[in-house]
Amino acid sequence: MLKETYNVIGVMSGTSLDGVDLSHIHFTNENEKWRFEILESETISYSEYWLNQLKNAVTFSETALLELNENYTDLLGKIIASFIKKNNLKNLDAVCSHGHTILHQPQNGFTLQIGNLPNIATITQQTVVCDFRVQDVELGGQGAPLVPIGDQILFSDYDYCLNLGGFSNISFEQNNTRIAFDISPVNTVLNYYANTLGLDYDNKGQLARSGKINSELLSKLNDLDYYKKPFPKSLGFEFVKETVLPLVEKYAIVIEDKMRTFTEHIAMQIENVLDGKKGKLLITGGGAYNDFLLERTQHYLPKIEIIIPDTKILEYKEALIFALLGVLKLSGEINVLSSVTGAKFDHSSGMIYTF
């Protein structure tokens, strides 16, 4: 049963490896209308050790993955506990945590988000709602994207909601039904090449802006099979590691040209989804700081009004929405839409652990 107010923490770690996003959220439900206030928020960057672990985990053995899950759950639990202590947070209803995606193979009936073991509740001394994707895959869904129900409930003033994170994903209403899907890789590729130059990321897209488009590579990228598939569909880091990077590396061009070409590819794939459409497009995620990517996206979508929200929504929207998913789970309400994931039916997903 729904309460009128919820006091929760949302926790998200994305594929772009920016770090762990934590956001203290206060939700109110008045006359079946959800409102939210984002309070204390923080991103905890990963150490070099953890960056290497998370980048390479896709190649780990099953035994190594089990150990990684234990260690990451301990790390995540301590990060959350520190956030609670630092901000003197009291009377929390729950911590709602996504964990970190390591493997995502819905076509094989499998997805793995580490950091969702039951002992996270003991470490944090809080009720924890987590592991939101597994049930959906078991029901024949993609297990992703899960954010669209939050777009529908909290951001209905916008015609389209686009996240530019490790991957781009979009959410909108079509024939009175919410649909959503992953569009293409974004920062999983751009950050990879920035890293080869000793940078964490391409600041405002300046490196890409300085490069030149390789027309043949751009054509090959746009011709990848994933883009021809109908939704529901989703992407994992496996796609980047096994398909995208090997393709880009076939071309003996400078890093700036690779980034310029891939930025154009990202914008063109967004155009393929929204070509000819009008309305308001809300853009969030780390890619919203990439001025050059936004310019190229606007170039291909002249009829669309691009809106960048305030910093807290821009940086913590996914933590906010996973907080909402946790609240809906606690209340026994639907928090995953089958129209988005392709599951057999709408459902309330996630595990609830108490300490």
Disulfide bonds with the S-S distance in Angstrom:
none
